[in-house]
Amino acid sequence: MKHILSGTFVMVLWVAAACGGPSDSTSTATDPASDDKGSETNDAGPPQRGDWLVLHLLSDPENLNPITSNDAAASSVLKWVFPSLLTLDNETLEQRPVIARELPEISEDKLTYTFRLRDDVTFSDGEKLDADDVVFTFKVIKNVAVRAAPLRNYLNSVQDVVAVDPHTVRIEIKEPYFRNTLVLGGIEPIPAHYYDPDGLIADISVKEIADTDALPAEKADRAKKFAEQFNQDFLRKPVGPGAFKLGAEGTDLVTGERIVLRRRDDFWAPNDPVHGDAWVSRIQFRIINDQEAALVALKSGDLDELGLTPLQNKRQDTNADSFKRHIDRKIHISPGYTYLGWNQSNPILKDRQVRRALGYFVDKESMIENLLFGLGVPVESSIFVERPEYNKDLPAHVFDPAKGKAMLAAAGWIDTDGDGTLDKEIDGERVKLEFELISNTGNEIRRSVGLAVIDEMKRAGIAASFRGVDWSVLLQKVKSFDYDAVILGWAMSVTPPDPYQLWHSSQAVEGGSNHIAFKHDEVDRILEKHRQEFDPAKRKEMMNRFQEILYEEQPYTFLFMGKAITAWDRRFSGVTWYPSGNTDLGEWWVPVDQQKYTQ
């Protein structure tokens, strides 16, 4: 339900709820060199249960707390454990019930949403899910001491949530928000009895917990104590109402090696992928932090699905016959983009003129041609390029190192001491134009991007360096503003955009998604007004101006949206590609005579 920080270049991730980006239909692209059969492959009659689905993670999830995690690896795992009230239909991209038994009842003024829940939903520990668990979930998110800033920003308008009866929840809104049906329907209930066993916040309402400073001292202390425990004690042991559960640590959860999810025999909606079930009996994630090693694992049958890099995809075409014998491929759109982010906590990068100048040293077209082999498009904004809100009038990016150097000179950056590095006096001190660019290890495309960028900059007298760091370390650096510049990506959903999470100044806090500390008064005003506008045409006008400001300010140097390349083992049937550009792994199944795993 939010923008998800992506540590991989390509990812097959259905961010199936409210927030982030695109909607409408996206087109799919096929690889003429691959053995692509269209929208469906290997249909073999009605689905049969059994076998495992072995998936790849480039790194361990940051954590497995369903509220505080915000990286793609965690989302890939937790979506099987925590279904939402509503989901998006794969074909129509319209919402449909999951834990809710129907779409919500909405008051005429759009300030009250009433959800009626199924009465047969259970958590993996056997306890029943009821309205109090949904209310509890809102309490956790709204508790400002819980590390959930990216998620909490979408619930700013939620004033109170009450349990009308055991299976009815009423949500009261302070002000209209055009995405409320998506946001509220995207809530993934968590069990109160498990995550708050001592009942620390049981008697604190949603309305109260949003402002702990206004609570009586005793309640405020309990709310903060709960948050401390919740932030620390549930990082590796999720319990949810989904079809899959995590077993014992050390067996099913081994750092740097694997995460195993086992199907619940008592799942409340059996044989129903729409409600979160899958036809396989086990989903195993193998952590392989080297993309080439992951490809070897796919070829040897130790992985069932893998996102290929463009280079890996191209190489397979040279020995296509041997590869295609048991591997199929699809090139498809997967909403998201890669960017170079400039941390404005850094005094040098705080200067807009510097950021704009540095962008001229980035050759996007060359990156797309030589690193993506043409499987990508340049982007100039954080709005998904397939959305009508994307501002196509923004001038195309220009690679022009000479212009970049001239802009730096105009901003006062010259080599005064003849050592080959530009310098300037800032606040009475002469400083060098130097910074470090970081990204996650194991991602060769980002490494190549980083090296190409700093090579161009060094020629112009900019002392830039590149360093790859472990994903968990990178996340901590980003969340605490402890870096100069970073190459990362955001994955988005296929629904109308709300850029508040990334760009509003209130999100430029430790743990927030505005990790480049971008603050702009007009952007804040646009994003606040945009949330309350229900007219798509008026929202588009606001988004056009918002994107113009980003283009002028260059807090990111936007790079490209790469097309995802998914490869999978041919023993799977039911592999369908939908208008979103993705597939639903819950629908994948293996004929009994081809199943590899019997446990």
C-alpha angles and dihedrals in degrees: 000000000000142000105289121215106235123211094182130069094225123027136174100215129145104207088197106187146058118306143060117042151317135041137168115067123315122204123241124227126211129209110239090205094053130079093252116164099187128255099343133036138191099000108182108171129278117356119268124208124238145060128078133272110221113199134183131243119184090207141004115278114262086242139322098240104129094216105038101038117096108169130102095244092057092046091052090056102036097050087076092052102041118042118185134238089256134009137194119265109241094225104036100026086223120133120263133179124270113153089002110072093219141002113289125271107240125200118235092250090050091235099111127054120184120197122192112204133212111258096216101061116121135181121239090261090060098255119133121251114230141164092280090063091055091049089048091053090056090048091055094049094045093048101104091209091062112092094242104111095136091054098036094059090068090057097052090115095051108107103174142349121203136180106237091185134338092288105028127079125189118200119197119204127204094207136002118272118189093221098046095113089053095042097045092042088052093061111121108209119227126197116264093201091058103038095039105029093161094050093237094160099024094111096039115095126223088247092054099043093057088071108036092169089066094050122101109268095254094051092043090053091051092048091052092044090052091051092051091052094043092050093051111025104053104049097114108021114065122180117191145149095258129117092256134056137190117243130209122328110249091034107045096016117049117162112240092007120056151338116206124198117192123204116247114239088206098052110151097225105039121192091009115118090182088067094044105272123130132201094236120085095219138025114203123189115203115203107219111163095194119073094208091052089050090055090051088052091051092050092048092050096251091116126044099196135022139171106232125212114237090251092052090049092051093048092054090061090066091062096024097147096060092041095048095052091085105001129076125190140205130188109207145155115269110182112242142083144223120236144176108232123204114209106224091198083079108088092221095050092044087078110092091207090058093049092048091048093049090055090066089066091062115092103199096171092055091048092052092047100042104029101030096031089229095308096125146054129226117249131202101188145030093254115100108260092228093057120097087231092066108109104234091180093073110114114256116257115265125212105215117144091179091058090046092054091047091052090051091051090050088053090054100263109138136140102257099168099042096240093126096253124104116240140180139184112253120179091345095310126101109229134184122241094245135133142153123246115206138186139161122292116243094040103105095180092057090045090052091047091051095048093048092050096049091045090059092045095050090057088059095050098264112138096217124157134186128221132177116216135185114275095244091049091047092053092052092049092049095046092051096042088243099147142062105227133353141193111218142137139232123215116207140193125246097251134097112298129256108178094185093107093060105032114027112105091232087068093057091095132110106289093015125123094239087081095155090065094238112176123177125159096212092048089052091052093048094049093048093049092042091061092060098045116100096180108095092205092055091045089053090054089052092047091050091056092043091055091047089057092049089050090052095044099038098203084161128029095221111218119180149313106237122206111243120237114205122191122188142175112271093224088081120093128191093052103155127172116215137201089268087066092245140094131236108240090196089070095055115107140166127226110245094245091056099044114124102191123053103174 
